[in-house]
Amino acid sequence: MHKSFLRVISPAEARSLLRRFGALGKEEVALESVLFRVACDPVKGLEDAPNFHRSTMDGFAVRSVDTFGATESSPALFKVVGEVAMGEIDSTRLKSGQAIRIWTGGALPVNGDAVVMVEHTQELDGTTIEILKGVAPYENVVRKGEDYKAGQTLIEAGHRFRPQDLGLLAAMGRSTIDVRKRPAVAIMSSGDEIVPVDQVPPPGCVRDVNRHTLTAAVLEAHGTPVWLGIAPDHLRSLSNLIDEGLKSADMVVISGGSSMGSRDLVIEAIEAYEDSEILLHGVALSPGKPLILARVGRHPVVGLPGHPVSAMVCFDQFVVPLMRRLEGEDVELPFLKATFPAILSRNVPSREGRMDFVRVRLQRKGGEVLAVPVPGKSGMVSSMVRAHGHIRIEEDCEGLYRGDRVTVHLFSAWIEEELEKEYLSGHEASARGSDNFSAASEQEKLSSI
């Protein structure tokens, strides 16, 4: 067996290789199951919506021209000639000085073109009102077709459905929709040192952390995880699990298959397939340099580093975009995880020629939000727990300075509550006479980075 050496390429080159993979097929699903699925085809309006002029207020439908000049000091008198029942179209044709009582969502009468809010009227008796403010044509009205028109493209192919999108489908009467198949991601761990979480690891061994973090990450990215098992550092065992993954899923992710030795086994197992290709073997990023990306038939096969932090970073940077491509989504658009602007709390050096992902914790200081680097090596999963997200230092940069404005890529959307806790705890510490943000204490906390 030959020994494989890393042929490191840039993250941009690595990302471009993801375009070698195409979208999965489509399936028809019920409206109730559309959330977070990806549209297979453009969704067009089937009819004008609304299909009638609709009131947006409780009040009185009128001809707007009749209200011209009405004020509180010089109100206009109108005769109330009826009431629009909800769900019906009133055929009454309004004459000058006539009004019809209407409710929010009601259909305007035939020649009514505006609604006077009930707050701008004064009832004199059961059939007469004063209008205290004039209205313009179609004021307080959603016009026919104003929401959307028949044939108008409302949702593009490749769009991931959100709750509001389901509301639009419901308004259109779409009880089913064609979506891309949800990608099934087969996950396996490799290494003689890996044991299941319910076992006490003997000396030199560790529990299988990545099985659970990667399974959760697949679910978070709206995929279907398929657990294959743990493969020892033995070619046949590794090949058997890869084969099972290729048969049962759309993508195979091997955790721990990128270190020297096990990396050679992974590459040998992949190259044993007739229609296979090693696309990537090393990428200039930290953590996560020894990444493998390969193709077996139409299936992507990814070898992630075994260290938990490296595995999670590489998963986010490469596996999630691959899942998105399989669903036909535009991978250049933002997805799932938001960003947050912050100010860097201290200098962070970086090695030019590689992209660095630095874990940070957000903390409030007065009216500012600080990004405080979190110490921890790539095997320390607790550093990911302590961090709110990471900042990215580009390949052509030798580091960032304290006070630089940075973009934090969040691990979770629930950040405001966390920041509020940080802000309150910081004020409590100050009240006790200690500065939560002092340079000395910060340097002490971060000296191990």
N, C-alpha and C positions, 0 to 999 in steps of 0.2 A: 504493500500500500504506500502511495506517495504521500509526502507531507505537504499540507496546504499552507500557504503563506498569505497573510492579509494583503489584498490589493486595494488600498484605501482610496475611496473617491469622495467627492464633496457631498454634503447633504442634498444640495440642489440636483446634482447628477443622480443621486440615489432616488430622490422623489420622482424624477422624470421616468425612471424605470417602471414605476407603478402603472404607467399608461399602457404597458404591454398587456394588461389584463382588461377584459371587457365585462359588460354587465351580464348578470344572470337573466334567466327568463322571467316571464310575468305570470301572475296568478290573480284571479278575481277573488276579492274578499268583501265581506259585509262591512257596511259603514261603521259598525261598532268596533271593528278590528283594524281600522285604517290608521289610527294614531301612530305616528312615528314611522309609518311605512313611506316608500318613495313612489311618486307618481310615475307610471310607465309611459303615459301619453299626456299631451296637453288636455286640460279640462276646459271646455268651452261652455258659455251660457246657452241654455236650451231655449230660453225665452227672456223677454225683457223683465227686469226686476227693479222695483215692483211693477206689476202690470196694470197699475192704476195710480192716480195721484193720491198720496197718502199723507194724512195729517201727522205732524210730530208733536202736537200739543193738544191738550183739552181746551176747547174754546168754541168759536163760531166760524163756520165756513161762509165766506162772502165773496163778492166781486171786488177786487182790490181798488178799482177805480172809484167805487162808491165811498171809500174811506178817506179819500184824499182830503187833507186839511183838518182831519179830526184831531182834537187836542182835549186835555182835561178841562180847559177853560171854554172850549167850544166843541163839545162832543157831537157826534153824529147819531141820529136816531135810526134804529133798524127794527124791523118787524121780524120776529122769529116765526118761521113758517113750518118748522118740523125738526126732526132729529134723525141723524144718520145712525142706523143700527149697525153694530159691529158685525162684519162679515157680509154686509150687503152693499149694493150700489144704489144710491138714491137717484131716481130719474128726474127729480124736481129741477126745473130750470129757474134759477134765481132771477128775479126782477130787481130793478134799482131799489135800494133801501131794504132788501130782504137778506136774512141770514138763516142758517141752519145750524143747530147745535151739533157738535162733533166731538169725538173722543180721540185720544192718541191712538194712531194706527188705523183710524177710520178712513173710508174712501170719500174724496170730495164729490159733491154733486156735479152734474154735467158741466155747468159753466162757472162753477166756483174756482177761483185760482189763488186763494190765500186763506189763512186761518188767523183770526184775532184771538190772542191768548185770553183766557177767561179773566186773568188778572187785569186786563186792560179794558174791561167792560163793567157796566153797572146795570143790573136788572131793575127796571122800573115796575114791571108787572109780569104776568105769565107769558106775555107775547111781545113785550117791548124791551129793548136794551139800548143803553148808550155805549157807543164805542169811543174810548178816550184817547186812542192813538191809531193813526193810520198805518196801513200795511202795504208793502210793495208786492208786486206780482210774485206768487209762489213763496212768499214768506211763511215760515213754519210748515213747509210742505216738502216732502220728497217726491219729485216728479216721476212720472212713468219712465222706466229705463234709466233713472239716475244712478241706481246702484250698479247695475251692469246691463248689457244689451245682449240679445240673442246672437250667438256666433262669436262673441268677444272671448278671447283667451284670458282666463282668470287664474289658472295655475299652470305653470310650465312643467313639461316633462323633467324629471330629476328633482322635483321639489319634495322635501320631506314634510309630511302632513303634521300640522299643529292643531290644537283644539279648535281654534277659530276657523281653520280650513274645513274641519268636519261640519261646523255650523253652516258654511257656505254650501257644502255638498248636500246637507239636509234641506237647505232652502231651495236647492235646485231639484229636489226629489230624487237624488242619486242614492239608492239604497245599497248599491254595490259599486266597486271601482277596481280597475286593473292597477296593480302595483307590482314592483319588482319583488322577486322572491327574497326573503330575509336570509342573509348569508349565515350558513352554519360553519362554525369555526371549531375544528378539532384541536384540542390542547393536550399536549403530552409533556411530561417532565423527563429529563434524562440525567443519568449520573449514578454511579455506584453509591454515592454518599447521601442520596435522597431517600427519606423514609416518609410514610404517611403521617399526618398530623396527630393521629391517635396513638402513635408509638413514641416511646422514649428513645431519642437518637443515641446510639452508642458513640464513643469517642471518635471524632473525625467525621461524623455524619450530621445532617441537619434535616429539620422537618420541611415538607414540601410547601413552601410559602407561595410559590408562583402559581401553582394550580388554582389557588383560591383568589389571588389578586387578578389573574388573567381571566378567570371565569367571570368574575364580577365586572371586569373591564369590557368583556364582550357583551354582557347584558346591558351595561351602561351605553354602549354604542349601538344598541338595538339589534344585536345579532343573537344567534342561538349557539351556546357553547356545547361542545360534545367532548366529554372527558374520555381520553384513551387509556391513560395509565402511566406508570413510571417505567422507563426503559433503562436497564443497567447499561454500562459501557460495553455493549456487545452488539456487533453488527446485525446479527439475525434478529435479536430482540427489537432493536431500533427499526429495522426494516419492516418487521411485522406490524408494529404500531403505525408507522407511516402509511403502510398499505391499507390498514384499517381506516385511517383518517381520510385517505383519498377516496375510499368507497362510501364513507358515511357523511362527508362534509364537503364544503366548497373551498376550504382553505385549511392548511395544516400549520400549526404553530408549535415549535419545539422549544421548550424552555431549557436552557443549559446546554444547548447544542452548538455553542459558538466558541467555547474555549479550546485551547490546543489539545489534541487528543480526541475529545468528543466531537470537536469540529470536523476532524478528518473523517470520523465515522459517519457523521451526518452527510457530508459531501459525498462520500463513497456510496451511501445508501441512496441518495438522490440520483447520482450519476448512473446507478444500476438500471434505472428506468429508461426504456428506449427513447421516449419522447420527453427529454428533460434538458434543463439548461440552468447553470449557475449564473444568475444575473448580477449578483452583488456579493462581495466577500470582504467586508470592511468598509466602514464609513467614518469620515472625519468628524465625529462628535463625541462628547464626553458628558455623562457616562453613556456607554453603548457602542464603542468602536467595533468590536468583533461581531458584527451583524451579518447574517446570511439571508439572502433573498434568492429564491430559485423558482423555477417553473417545472411542473410535471403535468404534461398535457395542458389543460386549461386551468389547473389548480395552482395558486400561489403556495409556496412552502417557505416559511420564515423560521430561521434559527435565531432565537433571542439569547442574549447573555443570561447566565444563571443568577447573577446578583440581582436581588429584587428591585432595587432602584433602577439599575440599567435596563432590566426587563420592562419595567413600567414606562420608562422614557421612550424606549424603542417601540413599544406597543403603541403608545400615543402618536409617535411620529410616523410610523410606517404601517402598522396593522390596521389602525382605525381608518387611515386614508384608503387602504386596500379594500376594507369592508365597504366604504362609501363608493368606491369604483364598481364593486360588484353589484351594488344597488343602483348604479346609474346616476349617482349624485355628483354634482360639480365639486371636486375636492378643493378647489381654490376658495370656496366660500367658507365663512366661519361655521363651526359645527359644535354643538353641545356645550363646550366650555367657554365661558366668557373671559374677557380680559379686564384688568383693573389698573388704572394709572397710579403710580406711586413714586416716591423719592428714595433713592438708594441710601441706606444708612451708613455705609462704609465703602472703602475702595475694594474692588474685587478684581484680582489679576486673572488673566486668561492667556492661553497659549495660542499665538497666531497660527492660522492654518487649520483650526478645528472650531466647531461650534460647541460652546459650553452651555449646559443647562444648569442653572444655579437655583437650588431650592431656597425659597424665602418665606418668611412669615410677615404678614401685614400687621402693623401697629399704628394706632393713632397718636399723634403728638400735636396737641392743639388742633388747628384746622388742617393739618397735613396728614397724609398717610405714608408711613415709612415702609419700605421693603427691607427687612432685616434678614440677611443670609443665615441659613440654618446649617450648622456643622453636621457632617456625617458622610461616611464613605459609601460606595455603591452597594455594599452588602448590608447596610444598616437601614432596615425597613422603618424603624421608628422615626428616622429623619423625614420620611414622607408623611408620617402622621402629624409631626409637629409643624409641617409647612402648609401654607395655604395655596401655594402654587410655585411656579418657577419663572425666572427671567432667562432670556436667551442672549448670549453674547456671540455676535457673528464672527465668522472665520477671519475676517480682515481686521479684527480689533484685538488689542493686547490687554484689554480690561476696561472696567468702568470705574468712575470716580464717585466718591461720596457726594451726594447732592444731585447726581444725574437723575433725570426723569426717565423712568423705565416702565415697560409694560409687563404686568404680571399675568401670566397665563394660569388661570385658576384651576385647581383640582375639583372644586365644588362651587355651585352657584350660591350656597348659603353663606355669603361672606359678610354681609352687613351686620348680622347678629354677632358674628365672631369679632368684628371690628369694634362693635359697641362694648363687648366684654373686655377687649383689650383696653379700650378708652377708659372704662370705669375702673379697671384694676390699676391702670396707670395713675389715675387720680387718687385712688386709695393709697398707693405707695407714696405719692408725693405728700399726702397728708401725714404720713408717718415719718416724713423727713428724708425719704430716699428717692433718687431720681431714676425712674425706670428706663430712661433713655440716655443716661450718661455715657460718654465715650469710653470711660474706663470699664464700666460693667459690661458694655457691649463688646468691647475688645476681648474681655475675659471669656465671654460666652462663645465667641467666634474664633478663638485662637486655634482651634483644632481643624479649621477648614484648610 
